[in-house]
Structures are given as structure tokens and as C-alpha cells.
């Protein structure tokens, strides 16, 4: 979700994105654990799907972290609209 960097809630929105991705990543990793402990015959496909979801959420968190870093670094420098945000 893109919001102008000078918007007062820009940091809050990026923190929300980061938190959602982190929570989803935890759920997917819990699912991986259950799959591994469950039926080995179904594990291969289900594990692949869960691992792909983990990777996607990790990438989502990475994007939010980079945006938040740019926002905070730009604000410290006095730039009201850090490049790329």
C-alpha cells in the first residue's frame, strides 16, 4: 500500500504490512510443522505450497522493512518525501 511519505501514518502503514507478513509467516511455518508430523504421503505437495507461501510472506516483509527504513532515514535527514516511498 503506497502512501505519500509525508503522510503522518506512512510509518504505521508499513509497520502494519510488516506485522501482517510476520504473523502470516508464523502461521505458514506452523502449518509446515503439522504437515511434517502428519501424513507423509501428502507432505511433498503440501510442504512445497507452504514453503512457497513462507517465501512470499518473507518477501512482503522485506519490502515493508525497506520502505519503512527509507521513510525513517528520510525523515531524520529532513526529507519530507524520501525517494521510492
C-alpha positions in Angstrom: 0.0 0.0 0.0 1.6 3.3 -1.1 1.0 6.4 0.8 2.9 9.8 0.4 5.9 9.7 2.7 4.9 12.9 4.4 1.6 11.4 5.4 1.5 11.0 9.2 0.5 7.4 9.0 3.1 6.3 6.4 5.2 4.6 9.1 2.2 3.0 10.7 1.1 1.5 7.4 4.5 0.0 6.7 4.6 -1.4 10.3 1.2 -2.9 9.7 2.4 -4.6 6.5 5.4 -5.9 8.3 3.4 -7.2 11.2 0.9 -8.9 8.9 3.6 -10.6 6.9 5.4 -11.7 10.0 2.2 -13.2 11.5 1.4 -15.0 8.2 4.9 -16.4 8.1 4.5 -17.8 11.6 1.2 -19.5 10.6 2.7 -21.0 7.5 5.7 -22.3 9.4 3.2 -23.8 12.0 1.5 -25.5 9.0 4.8 -26.9 7.8 5.3 -28.4 11.2 1.9 -30.0 11.2 2.4 -31.4 7.7 5.8 -32.9 8.6 4.2 -34.5 11.7 1.1 -35.7 9.8 0.6 -37.9 6.7 3.9 -38.4 4.9 2.1 -39.3 1.7 0.7 -35.8 1.4 3.7 -34.0 2.8 5.5 -33.4 -0.5 3.0 -31.2 -2.3 1.6 -29.6 0.8 5.1 -28.7 2.1 6.1 -27.2 -1.3 2.9 -25.0 -1.2 3.6 -23.9 2.5 7.2 -23.2 1.8 6.3 -21.1 -1.2 3.8 -19.1 0.9 6.6 -18.6 3.6 8.9 -17.2 0.9 6.1 -14.9 -0.3 5.4 -13.5 3.1 9.2 -13.1 3.8 9.5 -11.1 0.6 6.5 -9.0 1.6 8.1 -8.3 5.0 11.3 -7.3 3.2 9.6 -4.8 1.1 7.8 -3.2 4.1 11.1 -3.1 6.0 12.9 -1.3 3.1 10.1 1.2 2.8 10.0 1.9 6.5 13.8 2.3 6.6 13.6 4.8 3.7 10.8 6.7 5.5 12.6 6.9 8.8 16.0 7.7 7.2 14.5 10.4 5.1 12.6 11.9 8.0 15.8 12.1 10.0 17.5 13.9 7.2 14.6 16.3 6.9 13.4 15.0 3.5 9.6 15.0 3.6 9.3 12.6 0.6 12.1 10.0 0.6 12.8 8.6 -2.8 10.9 5.4 -3.6 8.2 5.9 -1.0 
